[in-house]
Amino acid sequence: MHGKIFQSRYKDINAVTLESAALKVQFIPESGAKMASLVSKKTAKEFLVQGENSEYKTLRYDGNYVEAECSGFDDMFPSIDRVFYDSYPWKGVEIPDHGEVCALPWDYSIEDDCLRMSVCGIRFPYKLEKQIRFESNNKLNIKYKAVNLSGFDLHFLWAAHAMINVEEGGEIQVPYKGQQNATYVFSRDEGMGKYGHKLTWPETRRRNGRFQKLNFTSPKNEKGNNYKFYFDAEMPEGWCSYKYKDGPALTMSFPPEKVPYLGIWVNEGSFHGFHNIALEPCTGSYDRPDLAKIHGQNSILRAKGEYTWFLNFQVN
């Protein structure tokens, strides 16, 4: 056993804390099972974005995600964007903004060194479960299982929406080698590109011909860019990291055969005044299952079937 689990409070809401010799992590079962905080006990460094509000802003079901707490790490399932499901038997059913599960209360239990949580869909017939424990003092393991409760295939995407605090000169590290093609899904600075425009990683050419490095985070600028892209190719290995300039690396790891795609959101400061990135390993790309299907990068929860994967957070 590498840690202990106990009831706690996050701001003014009930939480569950998992604590090892190196890390302290808080989850909020009644609000999407969000990982609200991930802190190094040695340095007191908070790795996840925190809202300045003292009272927790609960996201209501089918609400506007960015008007709620909008921090920490949420599970996106079965979509990120608000979108109408495009095929039988749920054709025309609307998937809420940032999916269903981040706005629902999850059932939970504490069993020895494991926090177990589960939730059922509202508009779609599935159950999503996760088991959370420390695999070592500096490595948190989350095991996921999605179960289709119906006799029809469900096209879905799961994405890790982990809002990571960044600093000037920190490095985004990915397993791709050489130049890689990627596609914007949004950019506040149209000089970098618009929706659907292509870019290259780790250095891209802006529309004025100048080059810009993407793998090092820029200074905080409340008038700066806010953009997101997806790599066109599947991930060759199942990990991505953010390396602080003079500090540790926060690494997320996962099985690439189950979680093969990667989106990266960079916020230089113009969104909510945060200075963050979101490393978003996902089962399907382009923020919505219908577009993922068009690009051949979708995932399917088979009729009466299961889809299992894991996600690790490691600090070293």
C-alpha positions, 0 to 999 in steps of 0.5 A: 500500500502506497497511500491513504484515502480519507474524506476531505473538503475542497473549497466548500464542497465534499471531496475525497483525498488520496495521499502518498509520501510524495503526492496529495490528490483530491477528487470531487465525486458529487461534481463529475468525479473531477480531480480538483487538485494534484500537489507535490508534498515536498514543494507544495506545487499545485500542478492543476489550474485552480479557480480563484473563487472560494465557493465551488462553481458546480456544473449543472447537467447540460450547463455551460462548462466554462461558466462553472468551476472550469479547472483541474482534470475532468473526464470528457465522455461521450463528447467534448463539444455539444453536438447532436448524435448522428446515427440510429437509434439516438440520431438527433439526441444532443450530447451536452457541452463537454459531455455528460459525466463531468456534470453528474454526481458519481457513486463512490466507495473507499476500499482499502487503498482504492477509490472506486467511482461510477456513473450512468449516462442520462441520454445514452445507456452506458456506465463509466467506472474508474478505480483510483490508487497510488501505484507508487509514491509518485504515480497515481493510477486510474483504471477505466471501464465503459460498459454499453448497456444497450444492444446498439453500438455507441460511437463515443470519445473519451478525453482527459481534460487535464488543465495543467499550470505552466510557466514561461520556458516549460516544455511540452514533451510528446513521443512523436519524432521529427516534424509532425502534421496537426490540425487546429480546432480553434485559435484566437490568434488567426495569424497562427491559423483557423479551424481546420488549418494545418500546422507542423510540430514542434515548429510551425510557420505562421500565416505571415511566414515567420516560424513559431516554436510550439513545444515551449510555453510562452510568458503569460499574456492576458491578451495572448493566444488560446488555441488547440490542435490534434496530431494527425497521426496516432501516438507511437507511444502512450505518454505525454509530459509537461517539463517545468523549466527548473523543476519536475515533469508531470507525465501522463501515460496510457495504453496507445492501442486504446487511447491513440490520439492526442490533442493539445490546448494552449492558453497563454492567458486570455482564457479566464486569466489562466496560464495553462495547457491541457494535454488531452490523450483521447480515444477519438479526435476533433472534440466530437464523435461524428467528426472523429468518425469522418477522419477515421479516428473514432472509437466505438463502444460495442453493443453490450460490450466494454471498453477498458483503459488506464491513465497514470499521473506521475511526477518525477 
